[in-house]
């Protein structure tokens, strides 16, 4: 990135790396749904990844072209998932995430490379610079001359946009979560009876448990932040950028506390390591190496990944429900209900490869392959006289069968308009 490009990138408000990633994501999604979804190379990449990540499923599902695009791509992905049921091969990364990540990393690298120039550094200070996630990601191994510039800019940035970066999926998550009805509390109901009720829903029970727990945790955090903020701080509560943004829509009262708390902790850590951050390199080779070592010691604790309290809660709920489902298969009535249910998604079936789980999933995936093919056949002009059945909605059910987090554990929004674009 040349100096004029750096200055132009810092003309607009917001993190320039987030802006580049969002722009690349939008262009890539548009290119995929309008043209490239029929390209053999693209199909092979999507097939190897078994579709898309949950966030991009939600984004694609809101497009007008979704029934045609997802039907074709998930027809291929479902075939591969069926073939991989008995293998330990992991799915590749979502290709839309890959393209977005490459754009963000390239923009970050070029921006940091330009910062040693005084004019670029001055523009960076005036603008405010990178969001916290991208700044900390870029500081590892950075030129010692630019570390003070980036760190001092972070110290002054205390808004949600600064702490969480840009999140293009937040509106879609809120809409999906609003469809996720909480579990009915019945203290008399036995564990197996309650499980059978959950199995009656057209979604993965483990993903459903995680989605419900996430919604419950955000609601609890909203109340706790108003009545016991010191207790949350003492427990070391920490939220990832995704869950920080979720507070703005699902627990709006907690966001003011969360921004103040996370910003305060970041500022305190910067103050702690500020003595190691020199204003400039000493020029000579040994001085530069010493500066670089000192910078790394200062940056490492700042950039260290913290475990998000909400993510840990969700993972625990999913794991416990998965254990319950597999254990309950030894109970004949529950096993009979499971054979008639949606069953676990492909992601959870690979974690606990129980024979009954694989048998049910193989049947579901096999039928889905037929339905996706049938839906494609009936979409042709020559078949316009035929009536449409459940195969017309298979393009929405296939992503949930592969990964129940596609709609945060909720059943697919069949018969609804899937609106996911940001407001």
FENRA-V354210 format. One record per residue. N is the residue number from 1. RES is the residue in three letters. SS is DSSP state (H for helix, E for strand, C for the rest). PSI is psi as a letter, one per 30 degrees, with the letter a starting at -180 (none if undefined). Layout:
n->{N N}
res->{RES RES}
ss->{SS SS}
psi->{PSI PSI}
This chain:
n->{1 2 3 4 5 6 7 8 9 10 11 12 13 14 15 16 17 18 19 20 21 22 23 24 25 26 27 28 29 30 31 32 33 34 35 36 37 38 39 40 41 42 43 44 45 46 47 48 49 50 51 52 53 54 55 56 57 58 59 60 61 62 63 64 65 66 67 68 69 70 71 72 73 74 75 76 77 78 79 80 81 82 83 84 85 86 87 88 89 90 91 92 93 94 95 96 97 98 99 100 101 102 103 104 105 106 107 108 109 110 111 112 113 114 115 116 117 118 119 120 121 122 123 124 125 126 127 128 129 130 131 132 133 134 135 136 137 138 139 140 141 142 143 144 145 146 147 148 149 150 151 152 153 154 155 156 157 158 159 160 161 162 163 164 165 166 167 168 169 170 171 172 173 174 175 176 177 178 179 180 181 182 183 184 185 186 187 188 189 190 191 192 193 194 195 196 197 198 199 200 201 202 203 204 205 206 207 208 209 210 211 212 213 214 215 216 217 218 219 220 221 222 223 224 225 226 227 228 229 230 231 232 233 234 235 236 237 238 239 240 241 242 243 244 245 246 247 248 249 250 251 252 253 254 255 256 257 258 259 260 261 262 263 264 265 266 267 268 269 270 271 272 273 274 275 276 277 278 279 280 281 282 283 284 285 286 287 288 289 290 291 292 293 294 295 296 297 298 299 300 301 302 303 304 305 306 307 308 309 310 311 312 313 314 315 316 317 318 319 320 321 322 323 324 325 326 327 328 329 330 331 332 333 334 335 336 337 338 339 340 341 342 343 344 345 346 347 348 349 350 351 352 353 354 355 356 357 358 359 360 361 362 363 364 365 366 367 368 369 370 371 372 373 374 375 376 377 378 379 380 381 382 383 384 385 386 387 388 389 390 391 392 393 394 395 396 397 398 399 400 401 402 403 404 405 406 407 408 409 410 411 412 413 414 415 416 417 418 419 420 421 422 423}
res->{UNK UNK UNK UNK UNK UNK UNK UNK UNK UNK UNK UNK UNK UNK UNK UNK UNK UNK UNK UNK UNK UNK UNK UNK UNK UNK UNK UNK UNK UNK UNK UNK UNK UNK UNK UNK UNK UNK UNK UNK UNK UNK UNK UNK UNK UNK UNK UNK UNK UNK UNK UNK UNK UNK UNK UNK UNK UNK UNK UNK UNK UNK UNK UNK UNK UNK UNK UNK UNK UNK UNK UNK UNK UNK UNK UNK UNK UNK UNK UNK UNK UNK UNK UNK UNK UNK UNK UNK UNK UNK UNK UNK UNK UNK UNK UNK UNK UNK UNK UNK UNK UNK UNK UNK UNK UNK UNK UNK UNK UNK UNK UNK UNK UNK UNK UNK UNK UNK UNK UNK UNK UNK UNK UNK UNK UNK UNK UNK UNK UNK UNK UNK UNK UNK UNK UNK UNK UNK UNK UNK UNK UNK UNK UNK UNK UNK UNK UNK UNK UNK UNK UNK UNK UNK UNK UNK UNK UNK UNK UNK UNK UNK UNK UNK UNK UNK UNK UNK UNK UNK UNK UNK UNK UNK UNK UNK UNK UNK UNK UNK UNK UNK UNK UNK UNK UNK UNK UNK UNK UNK UNK UNK UNK UNK UNK UNK UNK UNK UNK UNK UNK UNK UNK UNK UNK UNK UNK UNK UNK UNK UNK UNK UNK UNK UNK UNK UNK UNK UNK UNK UNK UNK UNK UNK UNK UNK UNK UNK UNK UNK UNK UNK UNK UNK UNK UNK UNK UNK UNK UNK UNK UNK UNK UNK UNK UNK UNK UNK UNK UNK UNK UNK UNK UNK UNK UNK UNK UNK UNK UNK UNK UNK UNK UNK UNK UNK UNK UNK UNK UNK UNK UNK UNK UNK UNK UNK UNK UNK UNK UNK UNK UNK UNK UNK UNK UNK UNK UNK UNK UNK UNK UNK UNK UNK UNK UNK UNK UNK UNK UNK UNK UNK UNK UNK UNK UNK UNK UNK UNK UNK UNK UNK UNK UNK UNK UNK UNK UNK UNK UNK UNK UNK UNK UNK UNK UNK UNK UNK UNK UNK UNK UNK UNK UNK UNK UNK UNK UNK UNK UNK UNK UNK UNK UNK UNK UNK UNK UNK UNK UNK UNK UNK UNK UNK UNK UNK UNK UNK UNK UNK UNK UNK UNK UNK UNK UNK UNK UNK UNK UNK UNK UNK UNK UNK UNK UNK UNK UNK UNK UNK UNK UNK UNK UNK UNK UNK UNK UNK UNK UNK UNK UNK UNK UNK UNK UNK UNK UNK UNK UNK UNK UNK UNK UNK UNK UNK UNK UNK UNK UNK UNK UNK UNK UNK UNK UNK UNK UNK UNK UNK UNK UNK UNK}
ss->{C C H H H H H H H C C C C C C H H H H H H H H H H H H H H H H H H H C H H H C H H H H H H H H H C C C C C H H H H H H H H C C C C H H H H H H H H H H H H H H H H H H C C C C C C C C C C C H H H H H H H H H H H H H H H H H H H H C C C H H H H H H H H H H C C C C H H H H H H H H C C C C H H H H H H H H H H H H H C C C H H H H H C C C C C H H H H H H H H H C C C C C C C C C C C C H H H H H H H H H C C C C C H H H H H H H H H H H H H H H H H H H H H H H C H H H H H H C C C C C C H H H H H H H H H H C H H H H H H H H H H H H H H H H H H H H H H H H H C C C C C C C C H H H H H H H H H H H H H H H H H H H C C C C C H H H H H H H H H H H H H H H H H H H H C C C H H H H H H H H C C C C C C H H H H H H C C C H H H H H H H H H H H H H H H H H H H H H H H H C C H H H C C C C C C H H H H H H H H H H H H H C H H H H C C C C C C C C C C C C C C C C}
psi->{k l e e e e e e f g e k l l k f e e e e e e e e e e e e e e e e f f e f f f k e e e e e e e e f g h b l l e e f e e e e f f k e f e e e e e e e e f e e e e e e e e f g e g l g k l k l l k e e e e e e e e e e e e e e e e e e f f f f k e e e e e e e e e e f b l l e e e e e e f f j g l k f f f e e e e e e e e f f j g l e e e e f a k j f f e e e e e e e e f f j k l k k k j f f k l e e e e e e e e f f k i l k e e e e e e e e e e e e e e e e e e e e f e f h e e e e e e f g k k k l e e f e e f f f e f i f f f e e e e e e e e e e e e e e e e e e g e f f j l f l l g e l e e e e e e e e e e e e e e e e f e f k k k k k e e e e e e e e e e e e e e e e e e e f f f k e e e e e e e f f l e a k l e e e e f e i i k e e e e e e e e e e e e e e e e e e e e e e e f f l e f g f f k l k b f f f g f f f f e e e e e j f f e h h f l l k i k g l j j j f k l none}
